[in-house]
Amino acid sequence: MCYLTELYGFLRLQAIGRTTLDELHGAGRKLIEDEL
């Protein structure tokens, strides 16, 4: 199952990179803040 966790992390980073401004100010912003 480890590969699923790694894949999820990779997809999350890709999603943050492609997210819209609205998403950055919403869920995407929260994800980034959680990483800091």
PDB file with SEQRES, HELIX, SHEET and CRYST1 records, atoms N, CA, C and O in Angstrom:
SEQRES   1 A   36  MET CYS TYR LEU THR GLU LEU TYR GLY PHE LEU ARG LEU          
SEQRES   2 A   36  GLN ALA ILE GLY ARG THR THR LEU ASP GLU LEU HIS GLY          
SEQRES   3 A   36  ALA GLY ARG LYS LEU ILE GLU ASP GLU LEU                      
HELIX    1 AA1 CYS A    2  ARG A   18  1                                  17    
HELIX    2 AA2 LEU A   21  LEU A   24  1                                   4    
HELIX    3 AA3 ALA A   27  GLU A   35  1                                   9    
CRYST1    1.000    1.000    1.000  90.00  90.00  90.00 P 1           1          
ATOM      1  N   MET A   1       0.827  -1.209   0.000  1.00  0.00           N  
ATOM      2  CA  MET A   1       0.000   0.000   0.000  1.00  0.00           C  
ATOM      3  C   MET A   1       0.858   1.253   0.000  1.00  0.00           C  
ATOM      4  O   MET A   1       0.351   2.354  -0.215  1.00  0.00           O  
ATOM      5  N   CYS A   2       2.152   1.095   0.239  1.00  0.00           N  
ATOM      6  CA  CYS A   2       3.027   2.263   0.303  1.00  0.00           C  
ATOM      7  C   CYS A   2       3.008   3.044  -1.016  1.00  0.00           C  
ATOM      8  O   CYS A   2       3.046   4.275  -1.025  1.00  0.00           O  
ATOM      9  N   TYR A   3       2.948   2.310  -2.120  1.00  0.00           N  
ATOM     10  CA  TYR A   3       2.968   2.986  -3.420  1.00  0.00           C  
ATOM     11  C   TYR A   3       1.735   3.876  -3.592  1.00  0.00           C  
ATOM     12  O   TYR A   3       1.792   4.888  -4.291  1.00  0.00           O  
ATOM     13  N   LEU A   4       0.623   3.500  -2.958  1.00  0.00           N  
ATOM     14  CA  LEU A   4      -0.581   4.336  -3.044  1.00  0.00           C  
ATOM     15  C   LEU A   4      -0.352   5.658  -2.319  1.00  0.00           C  
ATOM     16  O   LEU A   4      -0.772   6.715  -2.789  1.00  0.00           O  
ATOM     17  N   THR A   5       0.319   5.587  -1.167  1.00  0.00           N  
ATOM     18  CA  THR A   5       0.606   6.810  -0.415  1.00  0.00           C  
ATOM     19  C   THR A   5       1.534   7.719  -1.221  1.00  0.00           C  
ATOM     20  O   THR A   5       1.337   8.933  -1.275  1.00  0.00           O  
ATOM     21  N   GLU A   6       2.550   7.115  -1.849  1.00  0.00           N  
ATOM     22  CA  GLU A   6       3.484   7.904  -2.659  1.00  0.00           C  
ATOM     23  C   GLU A   6       2.774   8.503  -3.858  1.00  0.00           C  
ATOM     24  O   GLU A   6       3.010   9.658  -4.211  1.00  0.00           O  
ATOM     25  N   LEU A   7       1.898   7.717  -4.490  1.00  0.00           N  
ATOM     26  CA  LEU A   7       1.152   8.202  -5.648  1.00  0.00           C  
ATOM     27  C   LEU A   7       0.229   9.338  -5.243  1.00  0.00           C  
ATOM     28  O   LEU A   7       0.113  10.330  -5.962  1.00  0.00           O  
ATOM     29  N   TYR A   8      -0.430   9.201  -4.097  1.00  0.00           N  
ATOM     30  CA  TYR A   8      -1.326  10.250  -3.608  1.00  0.00           C  
ATOM     31  C   TYR A   8      -0.548  11.541  -3.376  1.00  0.00           C  
ATOM     32  O   TYR A   8      -1.002  12.622  -3.752  1.00  0.00           O  
ATOM     33  N   GLY A   9       0.622  11.426  -2.756  1.00  0.00           N  
ATOM     34  CA  GLY A   9       1.448  12.608  -2.502  1.00  0.00           C  
ATOM     35  C   GLY A   9       1.875  13.271  -3.805  1.00  0.00           C  
ATOM     36  O   GLY A   9       1.863  14.497  -3.914  1.00  0.00           O  
ATOM     37  N   PHE A  10       2.253  12.464  -4.792  1.00  0.00           N  
ATOM     38  CA  PHE A  10       2.663  12.994  -6.087  1.00  0.00           C  
ATOM     39  C   PHE A  10       1.503  13.693  -6.774  1.00  0.00           C  
ATOM     40  O   PHE A  10       1.657  14.799  -7.293  1.00  0.00           O  
ATOM     41  N   LEU A  11       0.335  13.048  -6.778  1.00  0.00           N  
ATOM     42  CA  LEU A  11      -0.841  13.638  -7.424  1.00  0.00           C  
ATOM     43  C   LEU A  11      -1.264  14.914  -6.715  1.00  0.00           C  
ATOM     44  O   LEU A  11      -1.723  15.858  -7.358  1.00  0.00           O  
ATOM     45  N   ARG A  12      -1.114  14.950  -5.397  1.00  0.00           N  
ATOM     46  CA  ARG A  12      -1.479  16.150  -4.645  1.00  0.00           C  
ATOM     47  C   ARG A  12      -0.573  17.315  -5.045  1.00  0.00           C  
ATOM     48  O   ARG A  12      -1.046  18.435  -5.236  1.00  0.00           O  
ATOM     49  N   LEU A  13       0.727  17.050  -5.171  1.00  0.00           N  
ATOM     50  CA  LEU A  13       1.648  18.105  -5.596  1.00  0.00           C  
ATOM     51  C   LEU A  13       1.306  18.577  -6.998  1.00  0.00           C  
ATOM     52  O   LEU A  13       1.335  19.777  -7.274  1.00  0.00           O  
ATOM     53  N   GLN A  14       0.981  17.641  -7.890  1.00  0.00           N  
ATOM     54  CA  GLN A  14       0.611  18.002  -9.255  1.00  0.00           C  
ATOM     55  C   GLN A  14      -0.668  18.828  -9.253  1.00  0.00           C  
ATOM     56  O   GLN A  14      -0.789  19.789 -10.013  1.00  0.00           O  
ATOM     57  N   ALA A  15      -1.621  18.460  -8.403  1.00  0.00           N  
ATOM     58  CA  ALA A  15      -2.896  19.174  -8.328  1.00  0.00           C  
ATOM     59  C   ALA A  15      -2.666  20.602  -7.848  1.00  0.00           C  
ATOM     60  O   ALA A  15      -3.266  21.539  -8.374  1.00  0.00           O  
ATOM     61  N   ILE A  16      -1.797  20.771  -6.846  1.00  0.00           N  
ATOM     62  CA  ILE A  16      -1.490  22.112  -6.335  1.00  0.00           C  
ATOM     63  C   ILE A  16      -0.842  22.940  -7.437  1.00  0.00           C  
ATOM     64  O   ILE A  16      -1.109  24.135  -7.559  1.00  0.00           O  
ATOM     65  N   GLY A  17       0.009  22.304  -8.240  1.00  0.00           N  
ATOM     66  CA  GLY A  17       0.696  23.020  -9.312  1.00  0.00           C  
ATOM     67  C   GLY A  17      -0.257  23.478 -10.406  1.00  0.00           C  
ATOM     68  O   GLY A  17      -0.002  24.483 -11.071  1.00  0.00           O  
ATOM     69  N   ARG A  18      -1.349  22.751 -10.598  1.00  0.00           N  
ATOM     70  CA  ARG A  18      -2.278  23.067 -11.686  1.00  0.00           C  
ATOM     71  C   ARG A  18      -3.559  23.718 -11.193  1.00  0.00           C  
ATOM     72  O   ARG A  18      -4.455  24.017 -11.983  1.00  0.00           O  
ATOM     73  N   THR A  19      -3.646  23.937  -9.882  1.00  0.00           N  
ATOM     74  CA  THR A  19      -4.903  24.428  -9.317  1.00  0.00           C  
ATOM     75  C   THR A  19      -5.233  25.838  -9.797  1.00  0.00           C  
ATOM     76  O   THR A  19      -4.352  26.589 -10.215  1.00  0.00           O  
ATOM     77  N   THR A  20      -6.507  26.178  -9.731  1.00  0.00           N  
ATOM     78  CA  THR A  20      -6.933  27.527 -10.103  1.00  0.00           C  
ATOM     79  C   THR A  20      -6.785  28.447  -8.909  1.00  0.00           C  
ATOM     80  O   THR A  20      -6.560  27.987  -7.789  1.00  0.00           O  
ATOM     81  N   LEU A  21      -6.910  29.753  -9.143  1.00  0.00           N  
ATOM     82  CA  LEU A  21      -6.787  30.710  -8.046  1.00  0.00           C  
ATOM     83  C   LEU A  21      -7.866  30.481  -6.996  1.00  0.00           C  
ATOM     84  O   LEU A  21      -7.610  30.592  -5.797  1.00  0.00           O  
ATOM     85  N   ASP A  22      -9.073  30.159  -7.454  1.00  0.00           N  
ATOM     86  CA  ASP A  22     -10.160  29.903  -6.503  1.00  0.00           C  
ATOM     87  C   ASP A  22      -9.813  28.724  -5.605  1.00  0.00           C  
ATOM     88  O   ASP A  22     -10.074  28.760  -4.402  1.00  0.00           O  
ATOM     89  N   GLU A  23      -9.226  27.679  -6.182  1.00  0.00           N  
ATOM     90  CA  GLU A  23      -8.864  26.509  -5.393  1.00  0.00           C  
ATOM     91  C   GLU A  23      -7.704  26.837  -4.455  1.00  0.00           C  
ATOM     92  O   GLU A  23      -7.645  26.325  -3.337  1.00  0.00           O  
ATOM     93  N   LEU A  24      -6.778  27.690  -4.907  1.00  0.00           N  
ATOM     94  CA  LEU A  24      -5.670  28.083  -4.040  1.00  0.00           C  
ATOM     95  C   LEU A  24      -6.187  28.804  -2.803  1.00  0.00           C  
ATOM     96  O   LEU A  24      -5.654  28.633  -1.707  1.00  0.00           O  
ATOM     97  N   HIS A  25      -7.236  29.615  -2.985  1.00  0.00           N  
ATOM     98  CA  HIS A  25      -7.804  30.342  -1.858  1.00  0.00           C  
ATOM     99  C   HIS A  25      -8.733  29.471  -1.029  1.00  0.00           C  
ATOM    100  O   HIS A  25      -9.255  29.911  -0.004  1.00  0.00           O  
ATOM    101  N   GLY A  26      -8.943  28.221  -1.477  1.00  0.00           N  
ATOM    102  CA  GLY A  26      -9.830  27.304  -0.749  1.00  0.00           C  
ATOM    103  C   GLY A  26      -9.077  26.070  -0.287  1.00  0.00           C  
ATOM    104  O   GLY A  26      -8.197  26.151   0.569  1.00  0.00           O  
ATOM    105  N   ALA A  27      -9.428  24.929  -0.858  1.00  0.00           N  
ATOM    106  CA  ALA A  27      -8.837  23.653  -0.439  1.00  0.00           C  
ATOM    107  C   ALA A  27      -7.332  23.616  -0.713  1.00  0.00           C  
ATOM    108  O   ALA A  27      -6.559  23.167   0.133  1.00  0.00           O  
ATOM    109  N   GLY A  28      -6.915  24.087  -1.891  1.00  0.00           N  
ATOM    110  CA  GLY A  28      -5.494  24.070  -2.231  1.00  0.00           C  
ATOM    111  C   GLY A  28      -4.674  24.872  -1.250  1.00  0.00           C  
ATOM    112  O   GLY A  28      -3.584  24.453  -0.863  1.00  0.00           O  
ATOM    113  N   ARG A  29      -5.182  26.024  -0.841  1.00  0.00           N  
ATOM    114  CA  ARG A  29      -4.456  26.860   0.119  1.00  0.00           C  
ATOM    115  C   ARG A  29      -4.312  26.132   1.447  1.00  0.00           C  
ATOM    116  O   ARG A  29      -3.257  26.184   2.079  1.00  0.00           O  
ATOM    117  N   LYS A  30      -5.372  25.455   1.865  1.00  0.00           N  
ATOM    118  CA  LYS A  30      -5.308  24.714   3.129  1.00  0.00           C  
ATOM    119  C   LYS A  30      -4.268  23.595   3.055  1.00  0.00           C  
ATOM    120  O   LYS A  30      -3.527  23.369   4.011  1.00  0.00           O  
ATOM    121  N   LEU A  31      -4.213  22.894   1.913  1.00  0.00           N  
ATOM    122  CA  LEU A  31      -3.235  21.821   1.760  1.00  0.00           C  
ATOM    123  C   LEU A  31      -1.819  22.371   1.879  1.00  0.00           C  
ATOM    124  O   LEU A  31      -0.965  21.776   2.536  1.00  0.00           O  
ATOM    125  N   ILE A  32      -1.576  23.520   1.234  1.00  0.00           N  
ATOM    126  CA  ILE A  32      -0.249  24.122   1.275  1.00  0.00           C  
ATOM    127  C   ILE A  32       0.087  24.550   2.701  1.00  0.00           C  
ATOM    128  O   ILE A  32       1.209  24.344   3.162  1.00  0.00           O  
ATOM    129  N   GLU A  33      -0.882  25.147   3.403  1.00  0.00           N  
ATOM    130  CA  GLU A  33      -0.634  25.580   4.773  1.00  0.00           C  
ATOM    131  C   GLU A  33      -0.338  24.387   5.673  1.00  0.00           C  
ATOM    132  O   GLU A  33       0.492  24.477   6.578  1.00  0.00           O  
ATOM    133  N   ASP A  34      -1.020  23.267   5.424  1.00  0.00           N  
ATOM    134  CA  ASP A  34      -0.782  22.071   6.226  1.00  0.00           C  
ATOM    135  C   ASP A  34       0.635  21.548   6.011  1.00  0.00           C  
ATOM    136  O   ASP A  34       1.226  20.967   6.921  1.00  0.00           O  
ATOM    137  N   GLU A  35       1.181  21.751   4.816  1.00  0.00           N  
ATOM    138  CA  GLU A  35       2.531  21.267   4.520  1.00  0.00           C  
ATOM    139  C   GLU A  35       3.589  22.122   5.214  1.00  0.00           C  
ATOM    140  O   GLU A  35       4.676  21.629   5.514  1.00  0.00           O  
ATOM    141  N   LEU A  36       3.291  23.391   5.473  1.00  0.00           N  
ATOM    142  CA  LEU A  36       4.280  24.288   6.090  1.00  0.00           C  
ATOM    143  C   LEU A  36       4.423  24.021   7.585  1.00  0.00           C  
ATOM    144  O   LEU A  36       5.212  24.685   8.258  1.00  0.00           O  
TER     145      LEU A  36                                                      
END                                                                             
